[in-house]
Amino acid sequence: MTIIQLEYLLAVANCGSFSLAAEHCFVTQPSLSMQVKALEEELGVVLLDRSKKPVIPTEARETIKAYNYIKEAVSELKGETAGKLRLGVIPTIAPYLLHKFIPAFVRDYPKVELEISEMITSDIVEALKRDRIDAALVASGTCGEGILEQELFNDRFYAYVSPENPLYERQNIRIEEIDLKDLVILSPGNCMRDQIIELCQARRSMPSHYSFESGSLDTLMRIVDCTSCLTIIPEMAVEYIPSDRRDRLKTLSKGATSRKIAVAVRRTYVKNSIIRALTETILANVPGAKA
């Protein structure tokens, strides 16, 4: 077994194709295929299922995972910020935060291969536990046991109120003044929905005129614009509201009207230098964020 054989094997597993893996490794496809085949013969197991498109690892995938783990651990010991970072992001963070730090992260850490997936919190927790992603940007306190969270900054909640709603004339709204029948919220599965329900101290089957499976805050605001409803949005979404609609924003006066944005990782995660680079880049490029 050689390092180059393992590199070729990992390339096929990541690319899902022998031809793409060969291009990635700057070798011919026959040469790469021969080395992978030699490795399988030496180990006495089939490591790749060639009948599937894309090519996927067989049940012997632990060999690939073990090599990847060792490679990343060695980079960590060398003090290198290198390797793959599979990052999950919840839908109420992704549209408002990613573009602020990704250009700087890619520029400053060219040896990190960044893969991003937008996922709801329950899927993020499952993906972390099953090693499908390495880390995630979430609302703090939503991931449960076995997941470590590093808090980054507070994200205040605001009410977004229709001009036809009785609360529109108010600049500051108390939570208990909100008529739950007028409140439109995100669909089940979005952690911000649960936070808003808890904030309002309402039962989980709270009445609402509308419920959306898209998980889109923008959709909720558009519904408010054409009805007499209101919704609650995070501060990171405020700057994207057109100036002619900023009058619909109202502060909330009750305590704990915010969420904390955090980086979540598995307790056994070894890429500490990458996570450190991620958090530092976010804090340096998001206005108002504090270490």
N, C-alpha and C positions, 0 to 999 in steps of 0.2 A: 504494500500500500504506500502510495506517495502523496505528498501534498498536492501536486498538480492533478492527480486523479480525483482527489476530494474537491478541488476547486472546480473541475469540470462537472462533477456530479452536482455540486451545489448550483452551478450556473444553469444546468438543465432543469433542476427542480424549481428554480426561481423564474426562468424564462418560459418553461412549459413546452420547449421545442429544442431539438438538437441543433437545427440550423441557426436559430436565434442565439443559442448558447455559444455556438462556434464563433459567430460574429462578435459576441460580447467578449470572448476570450482571445480573439484575433488568431484563431487557428482554423484549419479546414475541418469540415464536418466529419469526414472519415477518420481523421486523427483523433478528434474528440470522442467519437463513438467507440473507437478502438480502446481508448484509455478507460472509458466508463465500463465497457464490457470486460476488460481485464480485471478491473476492481471487483466486479460482481463475481467473476470466476474465482478470484482469490478468496473472497469472503464466503462463497458458496451460497449466496442469496441473490434474488433479483431485486434490485433497488428501485427500478423505475418501471412503471406500467406503460409500455409503449403502445398498447392498444387504445389508450385514451387520448383524446385531443382536447385540451393540451395534455402533454405527457405529465404524469403525476407520480410522486413517490409511492411505493408500495407500503405494506405494513412494516417494512424495515426502515421506515422514515426516521426512526430514532437515531440511526447512524448519521443521517444528515444533520439532525438537530444537535447531536452531541458535538459534531465537528464545528458547527456554527457557534455553539456556546463557547467552545475552547478558543476559537478564533477571536471572538469578542472579548473574552476574559484576558487574552494575551494583549490585545490592543489597550484594554483598560490598564493593565500592569505597566505598559510602556508609556502611559500618559497620553495616548492618542485619542482624539475625538474622531472615530471612524466606525463604519459599519452601517447596518440598516436600521432605520427607525420607522416602525409601523405605528402610525398615530391615529387614534380614533378621536372624533370631535362630535359633541352633541349639536343638533340642528339649531339651537338657540344661541350658540357661540360661533359656529363655523362662518356664517356670512359676514360677521361683524369684526372678527379678530384675525383670521388666518392671513389675510392680505397685508396686515400691518407688520407681521414679523417674518413671514416666510422668505421674502427677498433677502433680508439681512442674514437669516439663518443659512440659506443656500450659499450666499456669498462668503460668509465667514467660516463655514464648515463644509468645504467641497468634498470631503471624504465620507460624508454621511449621506446615505441613500434614503431619501424621505418618501414614505408612502402614506397618504392620508385617506381616511374613510370617514364619511359622515354617518353616525349611528346614534340610535337612541340609547339611553343609559343602560337599560337591561341587556341590550346586545353588547354594549361595551364591556360590562362586567363579565358576561359569558366569554367574550373574545379574549379578555385578559386572562381569565382562568384557564382557557384552553390553548393559550399561546398563539392566538391568531393575530393579536396586536401586541405591541410592546408597552405603549403608554396611551393616555387619553387626556383630553381637556374636558373637564366636567364641572358641574356644580358641586362644591364640597359637601360631604356628608351623605352622598347618594349611592356610594359603591358597596358599602357593607364590609364584612370581615374578609381578611385575606388580601385586601387592596390597601396600599399606602397612598395617602393624599398629601400633597404639598400645596398649601394655599398660596395664591399669587396676589390677588387683589379683590376688593369689594366691587360689586356691580349692583347699584341701587335700582329699585323698582320705581316706575312711574305709572300713573294712570293715563290712558289715552282715551279721551272722552268725546263723544259725538256732540256737535253744537245743539242737537235736539234733545240731549239728555239734561235733566234738571241740575246735575252736578257741573255742567259746563261753565257756569258763571263763577265757580269756586276756583281759587288758585291752589288751595291746599285741601286735600280730602282725607277724612278719617275713614279707616277701613270699614267701620260699622255703618257708615253712611251709604255704602255701596249696596244697591238693590241687586241681589244675586241673579234675579231674572234678567237683568240687563247686561250681565257680565259674560262675555264670550272668552273662552279659554282654549288652550291647546288640547289635542286629542289624548286619550290614555296612552301611556308609554313615554310621554315627555315629562322629564323630572320637574320642569318648571310648572307644569300643570299641578303636580302634587304640592309644590311649594306654595302656589297661589291658593290652593284649597286650604292648606294648613294655615296660611296667613289670614285667610278670611274666617277661619274656625268654622268651616262649613262641612257638612257631611259629604262623603265622596260622590254620592249620586246627586250632586248639587244641580238645581235646575238651570238650564241655559237655553237660549233660543237656537244656538248654533254649536256644532261640534265638527272639527275638521281633522281628517286623517293625515293631511299633508304636514302637520307640525310646523306650519309657517306663520311666524309673527306678522309678516307683511300681509298675508291673507286676512288675518284677524283685523289689522288696522284698516284694510280696505272695506271690510264689512262694517266696521264702526263708522267709516266715512259715509256710508249710504243707509245707515239705520240710526236708531236712537240709543244704541248700545255703548258700552265702553269695554276696554280690555286693559291688561297690565303688561308692560313691556320692560325689558332691562335697559339700563343706562347706555350700554354699548350700542343699542339700536337707535338712540335719539338723534345722533348726527346725520342719519340717513333719511330723516323725516323732512320733506320739503318745507321751506321757510313759511309758506302760506298755510301750513297745517300745524305749526309749532304751538299755536294758541290752544290746541287740543291736549297738550301735555299738562298734567297736574301732578304736583308732588304729593306724596303720601305721608301723613303725619304720625302714624302709629309706629312704634319701635319694631326693629328686626325686619324692616321693609327693604331687604337686599339679599343677594346671594353672594357667596364667595367662589371665585373661579379658582380651580385647582388642577394640578397635574397629578394623574393617578397612574400607579405602576404596581405590578405584582411584587410581593415581598421578596421573591427570589430573583428579581431582575438584576442583571450585572452591569448594564451599560450606564453606570453612574455618570461618566463624563459627558455622555450624550444628553442625558436628562438635565444635567447642570447647564450645559450649553443652551438647551431649549428654554429653560426657565429664565436664564440670564438674558437671552435674546428677547423673550416676550416682555420682561420687565423694562428693558431698555427701549423698546419700540412702541409700547402702548401708553399713551398719555394718561397720567393719573395713577398708573400702576406703581406700587411701592414694594420693595423687597421686604 
